[in-house]
């Protein structure tokens, strides 16, 4: 007998579009909120438009690293 759904122990690979861990929803010009390295742990987010995507992979568990138009570098926490 063959199963039609994935086993319950597998995590879903789908993330919502606003999830900063997926590179597919992030592109130059999109408005994002990032957490800069110096702000880690404080909860402070910096908002701006993406100038350049620095993470090469399509997924990163801590968020895709980007450079904003103002020069700030950090990991995306929210898109939009």
N, C-alpha and C positions, 0 to 999 in steps of 0.2 A: 504494500500500500504506500502510495507516494503522497508526501505532504505538499500542499499548495502554498502555504505561507512559510515565512522564515521562522526558525526556532526562536523561542522566547528569550534566549540568552544573548542573541545578537542585538546590538544597538542599531537604531535606525540611522542611516547616513544622511537623511534629509534634515536640513535646518531651515528655519524660516528665513525669508529674504533679508530681514533686518538684522540677522545674525552676523556679526563682524568676523566670524571664523571662516566664512566661505568667500573666496576670491571672486566668484561669479557675480555677486551683487555689488562689487566695488569697482569703480572705474574713474578716470580723471574727470573732474568737474562735479562729482556727486558730493552732497553734503553729508558729513559724518561727524561723530563724536569720538575722539581718541583719548586714550590714557597715556600720557607721556611717562617716560621712565622715572623722572624725578617726582611724579605725582602718584606713583604706584602705592596702593594701600590707603590713600587719602580719600579716594572716591571722586577726586576732581577730574572733570572731563573738559577737553578743549574742543570746541566746535570749529569746523572749517571745511573748505572744499579740497578734495584730493587733487594734488598736483602729480604725484607719482606713486605707484605701488612698488614697495620694496621687497615684499615676500614673493618668492618665485613659485612656491607650491600653491595648489588650488585650495588647500585647507590648512589652518594652523589652530591648534587647540586654545591658544591664548589670544587669538585675534590676528588678522592680517596687518602687517606693518606697512604704514604709508607715510608719505611726506605731504603736508598740507601746503597750500599756496603761500602761507605766511612763514614757511620754513620749519614749522614744528614737526617732529617725528614721533610717532607712537603707534600703539596697536588699536585697531578699530573696536569699539565697544558697541556702537549703535550706528546704523545706516539710516539716513533720512532725517 
